[in-house]
Amino acid sequence: MLDASFHQGASLHCHQPQDELRLMVVSSPKGTLKTMEAMWQACRSLQSLGYPVVVLDAMAVESDQAPGLQQMLLHAPWDEYSAPGACADVGALTVVPAALGLLTLVNAAQRKGQPQQTLEPLEPIFRRYSVVVIHAPMELLTTTMLTGCPTMPLLLTRPGQTELVECYRQLKHLTMHAGLTGMVAYMVSSADVAQQEQARENIQALERCVMHHLGQRLRATLVYEDHAPDLQRLALLLLENAGAITAPAPLAWQPGQQAHSAPLAYFAQSH
């Protein structure tokens, strides 16, 4: 189990953002508003440390009314906004609908037989940021999307027997289908002692199952979703286990072939 102390990964606090585009991956249950808000707060904590963050939300589907990553891939308005050395605003959290766009990248890389390059087209689009957070359902994470990427996906969950079984299932699928090891954060209220105790029991049971059936030592932690220092600790945990998105080879991805001449607005919303 991960140390619940705030000092977990705290040495990263003094580091300045690097030139490489860092990748963090988060999966959370559907319909849990408190858990989602905790994730947004963790992303804001990263921004407060000087890391501009963009969230690619694969739980949200792009459309004409709510354009997002899919439109960014088809049209190339981003060159003039994402020149090397340009910095994104750390004041507002940028969230981009990305369900179709990420699936497009997965399918394109599979057709080319280059799954390890699936996420490379994101680098020229989002290089003005320091961190890309992919928030996605497990069905997407167990495709070839993260092939060759050393990131460790974070599973957000809550105490409960049903949640315990589902969390183990997701960890197993990550291992079997994506070759990845996940980590788990149990989100609880700082005022609910019974919920905290149930979460600790769930973590212990999950540790035993993962060790026995998957041969892995589980990385898990308890997070108070209404406690700012705990959410910052969660942010640092993500940063500590982040991967990197490398730049594509020249001409490896050419969305500009279908580009319009007029720049498109950013497909983002603030959370």
SULPE-V273848 format. One record per pair of residues at least 4 apart in sequence whose C-alpha atoms are under 8 Angstrom apart, sorted by the first residue. I is the first residue (numbers start at 1). J is the second residue. D is the distance in whole Angstrom. If there is no record, write none. Layout:
i->{I/I}
j->{J/J}
d->{D/D}
This chain:
i->{1/1/1/1/1/1/2/2/2/3/3/4/4/4/4/6/6/6/6/7/7/8/8/8/9/9/9/9/9/10/10/11/12/12/12/13/13/16/16/17/17/17/18/19/20/20/20/20/21/21/21/21/21/21/21/21/21/22/22/22/22/22/22/22/23/23/23/23/23/23/23/23/23/24/24/24/24/24/24/24/24/24/24/24/24/25/25/25/25/25/25/25/25/25/26/26/26/26/26/26/26/26/27/27/27/27/27/27/27/27/28/28/28/28/28/28/28/28/28/29/29/32/33/34/34/35/35/35/35/35/36/37/38/38/38/38/39/40/40/40/41/41/42/42/42/42/42/43/43/43/43/44/44/44/45/45/45/45/46/46/46/46/46/46/46/47/47/47/47/47/47/48/50/51/51/51/51/52/52/52/52/52/52/52/53/53/53/53/53/53/53/53/54/54/54/54/54/54/54/54/54/55/55/55/55/55/55/55/55/56/56/56/56/56/56/56/56/56/57/57/57/57/57/57/57/57/58/58/58/58/58/58/58/58/58/59/59/59/59/59/59/60/60/60/61/61/61/61/62/62/62/62/62/62/62/62/62/62/63/63/66/66/67/67/67/68/68/68/68/68/68/68/69/69/69/69/69/69/69/69/70/70/70/70/70/70/71/71/72/72/72/72/72/73/73/74/74/74/74/75/75/75/75/75/76/76/76/76/76/76/77/77/77/77/77/77/77/78/78/78/79/79/79/81/81/82/82/82/82/82/82/83/83/84/84/85/86/87/87/88/88/92/92/93/93/93/94/94/94/94/95/95/95/95/96/96/96/97/97/98/99/99/100/101/102/102/103/103/104/105/105/105/105/105/106/106/106/106/106/106/107/108/108/109/109/109/109/109/109/110/110/110/114/115/115/115/115/116/116/116/116/116/116/117/117/118/118/118/118/119/119/119/119/120/120/120/120/121/121/121/121/122/122/122/123/123/123/123/123/124/126/136/136/137/138/138/138/139/140/141/141/141/141/142/142/142/142/143/143/144/146/147/149/149/150/150/150/151/151/151/151/152/152/152/152/152/152/152/153/153/153/153/154/154/154/154/154/155/155/155/155/155/156/156/156/156/157/157/157/157/157/157/158/158/158/158/158/159/159/159/159/159/159/159/159/159/159/160/160/160/160/161/161/162/163/164/164/164/165/166/167/168/168/168/168/169/170/171/171/171/172/172/173/173/174/174/174/174/174/175/175/175/175/176/182/182/183/183/183/184/184/184/184/185/185/185/185/186/186/186/186/186/187/187/187/187/188/188/188/188/188/188/188/188/189/189/189/189/189/190/190/190/190/190/192/193/194/195/196/196/197/198/199/199/200/200/201/202/203/203/203/204/205/206/206/207/207/207/208/209/209/210/210/210/210/210/211/211/211/211/212/223/223/223/224/224/225/225/227/228/229/230/231/232/233/234/235/236/237/238/248/248/255}
j->{203/207/218/219/220/221/219/220/221/8/221/8/221/222/223/10/229/230/233/11/233/233/236/237/13/233/236/237/240/233/236/15/236/239/240/49/236/50/51/50/51/130/130/130/130/244/245/246/123/127/129/130/131/132/244/245/246/130/131/132/242/243/244/245/131/132/133/134/151/242/243/244/245/131/132/133/134/151/152/153/238/239/241/242/243/133/134/135/136/151/152/153/154/242/133/134/135/136/153/154/155/156/135/136/137/138/153/154/155/156/32/35/36/135/136/137/155/156/157/156/157/36/37/38/225/39/156/157/187/225/40/41/42/225/226/231/43/44/93/271/45/231/46/231/232/234/235/47/53/93/235/48/53/93/49/231/232/235/50/51/52/53/232/235/236/51/52/53/90/91/93/90/90/90/129/130/131/87/88/89/90/129/130/131/90/93/94/129/130/131/132/133/93/94/95/96/126/129/131/132/133/93/94/95/96/132/133/134/135/69/95/96/97/98/132/133/134/135/95/96/97/98/99/134/135/136/97/98/99/100/102/134/135/136/137/97/98/99/135/136/137/97/98/99/97/98/99/100/66/67/68/69/70/97/98/99/100/101/67/68/97/267/71/97/267/72/96/97/98/101/267/268/73/96/97/98/100/101/102/267/74/98/100/101/102/104/75/101/76/77/78/125/267/101/255/255/256/258/259/255/256/258/259/260/255/256/258/259/260/263/81/259/260/262/263/264/265/82/125/263/83/124/125/86/128/86/124/125/126/127/128/127/128/127/128/128/128/128/129/128/129/270/271/269/270/271/268/269/270/271/268/269/270/271/267/268/269/267/268/102/103/136/104/105/106/145/107/140/108/109/118/119/121/145/110/115/118/143/144/145/111/112/118/113/114/115/116/117/118/114/115/144/118/144/145/147/148/144/145/146/147/148/149/147/248/144/145/146/147/123/145/146/245/245/246/247/248/125/247/248/253/126/127/245/127/245/246/247/248/247/132/140/141/141/142/170/174/143/145/145/146/174/178/173/174/177/178/177/178/178/178/178/243/244/242/243/244/241/242/243/244/180/181/182/183/241/242/243/180/181/182/183/182/183/184/185/238/167/182/183/184/185/184/185/186/187/163/167/184/185/186/187/163/186/187/188/199/163/164/186/187/188/195/196/198/199/202/164/198/199/202/165/202/166/167/168/202/206/169/170/171/172/206/209/210/173/174/175/181/182/176/214/177/178/178/179/180/181/182/179/180/181/214/180/218/219/218/219/220/218/219/220/221/220/221/222/223/199/220/221/222/223/222/223/224/225/192/195/196/199/222/223/224/225/195/196/224/225/226/196/224/225/226/227/196/197/198/199/200/222/201/202/203/222/204/222/205/206/207/220/221/208/209/210/218/211/217/218/212/213/214/214/215/216/217/218/215/216/217/218/216/230/231/234/230/231/230/231/231/232/233/234/235/236/237/238/239/240/241/242/252/253/259}
d->{8/8/7/5/5/6/6/5/5/6/7/7/6/7/8/7/7/7/5/8/7/7/8/7/8/7/6/6/6/7/7/8/7/8/7/7/8/7/8/7/6/6/7/7/7/7/7/7/7/6/7/5/6/7/6/5/7/6/5/6/6/6/4/6/6/5/6/8/7/5/5/5/6/7/6/5/6/7/8/7/6/7/8/5/7/6/5/6/8/7/7/5/6/8/7/6/5/6/6/5/6/7/6/5/6/7/7/6/5/6/8/7/8/8/8/7/6/5/6/7/7/6/6/6/8/6/7/8/7/7/6/6/6/6/8/7/6/6/8/7/6/7/7/5/6/6/5/7/7/8/6/6/8/7/6/7/5/6/7/5/7/7/8/6/8/5/5/6/5/8/8/7/7/7/7/5/7/8/6/7/5/5/5/6/7/7/7/6/6/5/6/7/7/5/6/7/8/7/6/5/6/8/6/5/6/6/5/6/7/8/6/5/6/5/7/6/5/6/7/6/5/5/7/6/5/6/6/5/4/8/7/7/6/5/7/8/8/6/7/6/7/5/6/6/6/6/5/6/6/5/5/7/7/6/6/7/6/8/5/8/8/8/6/7/6/6/5/5/6/8/5/7/6/6/6/5/7/5/8/8/6/7/6/4/8/8/6/8/6/7/8/8/8/7/6/5/7/6/7/6/6/6/4/6/6/5/8/5/7/8/8/8/8/7/5/5/8/6/6/8/6/8/7/8/8/6/7/6/7/6/5/8/7/7/7/7/5/5/6/5/6/6/7/8/5/6/6/6/5/7/5/5/6/7/6/5/7/8/8/6/6/8/6/6/6/8/6/8/6/6/6/7/8/8/6/7/6/8/7/6/6/6/8/6/5/5/8/7/5/6/6/8/7/6/7/6/8/8/8/7/5/5/7/8/8/8/6/7/8/8/7/8/7/6/6/6/5/7/7/6/6/6/8/8/5/6/7/5/7/7/8/6/7/7/6/7/8/7/7/6/7/7/7/7/6/5/5/7/7/7/7/7/6/7/8/5/8/6/5/4/8/7/6/5/7/6/7/8/8/7/5/6/6/5/6/7/7/8/7/6/5/6/6/5/6/7/7/7/7/6/5/6/7/5/5/7/7/6/7/7/8/8/7/8/6/5/7/6/7/8/7/6/8/6/6/6/6/7/6/6/6/6/7/8/7/6/6/6/7/6/6/7/6/7/5/6/5/7/7/5/5/6/8/8/8/8/7/5/6/8/6/5/6/6/5/6/6/6/8/6/5/6/6/5/6/6/7/6/6/8/7/6/5/6/7/7/5/6/6/8/5/7/7/7/6/6/6/6/6/8/6/6/6/7/6/8/6/6/6/7/8/6/6/6/8/6/7/5/6/6/8/5/6/6/7/6/4/5/6/7/8/6/7/7/6/7/7/7/7/6/6/6/6/6/6/6/6/6/6/6/6/7/7}
